[in-house]
């Protein structure tokens, strides 16, 4: 399953990067994230850094593992999420690309997940829900970055 979306942001790529990677800003555009706990507090970010994310999913709090798979300040961030509500041996790869534009920055978002088992049957529903949810998240990101 693949979801791709873009949003124009009235902020520089450097400001967008700060909002994208700052744990303090994260809750302003992804309010479902309750906490992010780095495995190594001395190295909470950067290529290869890992953490546990606590995410509110309805009435329950679910833990996901996050691994940073790309880290290019001001340009690109990618993470791999595992665990949580995903099926066994499933992962979601999320990619953020910051593209300078004359009036700010375009954030290109892509998420990809190989569905397995019973999740394959639910693919159309996942695609609809994920696409709608991503749109709201990117809209909140654009507002947070413009205000930063």
C-alpha positions, 0 to 999 in steps of 0.5 A: 500500500502506498500513499503520496501527498504534498503540501505547500508551506509558507516557511523556509526548508530550514524552518520546516526541518526544525518543525519536522524533526523537533520533538517539541513541535511534533505534537502540534502536527501529529497530536496522536504521538504522546511520547517519543523515547530515544533508545540513546538519549545522547543520540536521539536523532540522526541516521540510524537513531532508534526510539519507541513512540507511544501513539494514541489509537482510539482509546488505547496507547500503542507502542511502535519502534522507530528507526531513522533511515534517512537524515539530510538536514533541510532536505530529507527524513525517512523513518521505518515504523514497526510493532504497534498495530501492524501485523507480525513482520510488517513495517511502514516506511515514511519519507519526507522530502523538503523542496524549496519553492519561490514562496516557501517549501513543498513537503512531499510525503510518501508512506509505503507498507507491504500488507500481509495476512488479513491486512491484505483484505483490508487494503482499500479501507486502509488506503482511504483512511490513511490518505484522509488522515495524512491530508489532515496531518500535512495541513497541521504541519504547514500551519505549525511551520508557518507559525514557527 
